[in-house]
Structures are given as structure tokens and as C-alpha cells.
């Protein structure tokens, strides 16, 4: 079994050597001395002496190792190589907040199934969302799967865990045809284009706000990046890298927005911030421009998740091939269809054209009823 020694790090802060390392799942640091009195080699030697007893714990796996040490020295270093930065940020925050706070100093071999299930039960009773509790269940299984393979435990206490029924599930809201038209009617040009990209084209908000003009190519958009928590990132999944078909109406709306835009160069954002050098922040745009209009229209319950879910639901009502919808959304349908089947961009464009046409017809029907 290989040794899992950490080397720690040395940083020069204002002419002082600062040592940093991990212990029991927490980052530690210590001031070693000034550069004028301590060479870098001497500082490294001091750091090695600090780490020696910590590294010695992992010379051979044992159930007596703490849960926090296992996460910091084995589990997280391995999975950081697999996770995207956004995934790592979410997973590490969740594990540190909900699991390390409970088990950081506990011997990993002393944790049993009943107390893990009791933890999930408490989280559900405290009204943590079903999604978060379910992710915690998966985290525990993955952590103890690795501990079992690496020889730190003799069995996996998380195998039979279940997500409690009490964990609140979200209401999966969607808009009706009439509500979609009402949404479109209260928005200005920029927000209207954003909303239609979500409802008609089925795009994620991070994909919409990360758009640059070269990605918009006539009857489709090429998805190559997304904006996540203010940072540019690669698309959410492999399936998310795709071509999104644009309806005729969306193409016309893009032309109108182009006429009102300043920077149409290769580096130009489709939805720039006020300074133009960065994309507009999704949350700011929503709070300032979407939320007040939606509240006045009685649609304050609508968000981007509702818009995207509406796309899928209305496509279903129209009996559009589910594979067309999955490809448009960048979702998986099942392995067989995803690996061996693809849909023509032309067919998906016809589907978005039909969706846009029916929304417009529903709006006309309301007008005729009001005038009769």
C-alpha cells in the first residue's frame, strides 16, 4: 500500500515564512520565522518535522484513522482530479459543511450505518432539500466505497442508506401557453431574447449569458462555454457541448438585438455588462430587470428552471420526438439513444419553429376572445 505523504506548502508573506498543511480535514498554518533569520531549506525542514507525525498515520491504512484525515489526504485529492472546478466547489462545500462537522475527528472504522441514516433523517427533518440530502447519501457511499477499497474499513456502512421521505421535494412548476405569452409581453428586448432562448430554444441560463457573437450562426448556436457563479467554465456535461437550433422568430430577435448592440467583434459578448468587458451577471439581470416585471404580471414564481422545464413540457404536449428534445436541451435520454442516435439540426429547428408558431397562435386566440 502506497504512503500518502503530504508535503505542505511554504509561502513568503511580508518577509515571513508561513507553513500550511492539512490535518483532520482542516487547513492549518504556522509562522516559522523571518527570511532574514531562516533559509528556505531550514523552513522546509521545520515543515517536514511538523508533517512527520501526520504522514506517519497513513503509512498503513487503519480503521483508527480519522474521517477528516481520510477525506483530506485520500478522498478529496483523488476526486479533485476527476471533478470539474464547479463540481469540486459544490461537493467540497457540501461535504465540509454537513459531514466533516459531524465526523472530522471520529475514527473512520467506528462509524456505522444506523448513525449515518440518523444523520440523513435529521437533515431531512431540518427541511434540507431532497436533492441535497440525496447528494449527501451519495457522498457517504462514495467516501466509504473508497475507504473499503483502500483498506481503511472492512465494510461499507453507507451501502443501504436511503433518502428519507421527509426531505422536501421541489414543486416542478411549468408555464401554460398563455403564461408564456404573458411572460414575453412584459419584457424589454434584451430580457425577451434571454427568456425566449430559455423557453423556445431550451438553453440553460449559464449558456445564455456566456454567449459570444461568433457562436450565433444563422439558424443555430454553438454551445462551447457556460457562466457559473460569475466564472467562465466549460459546459455542464459532455452532452451540453452541442448545437442549439434557433426558430425563425429567434433569428429575427437576434438581428434586432444586434442592431442595438455595440461590440459585435470576435470577443464581443451577446449580453455584455455595462462596461462591456464581461458578460452581464445573471443574478443582477434577474433582480433588476426580470423580477419586477414578473411580479407585476403575477409570474413571480417563474425562474430559469421553470422556463427550461416549460420548453420540455410544451414539446411533450406537441408529441415532439423525445430524442429531439434531449439533443436540444443537452440532456441524456438513455445510453443506446445517446451513443448510437443523433438528430438532424434541421428537424430540431422545425420543432422550435412549430413551438413558436403555436405560442403565437395561442396569443392571437386570446386577443380574438377579448375582442368578441
CORGI-V649692 format. One line per field, one symbol per residue. phi: phi as a letter, one per 40 degrees, with the letter a starting at -180 (. if undefined). Layout:
BEGIN
phi = ???
END
This chain:
BEGIN
phi = .ccbcbcgabbcbggbcbcbabafgbcbaaccicccbacccccccccccccdcccccbcacaccccdcccccbbccdccdccccdccccccccccccbbcccbdcccccccbccccccccccccccgccdccccccdcdcccccdcccccgcbcaccccccbcdcccccccccaccdcccccdccbbcdccccccccccccgcccccccccbdcccbgcabccbaabbfgbcacddbdcccabbcbccccccccccccccccbbccccccbccccgcbcccdccccccbcdccccccgbcccacccccccdcccccdcfcddcccccccgbcbadccccbbbbcdccccccccccccccccccccccccccc
END
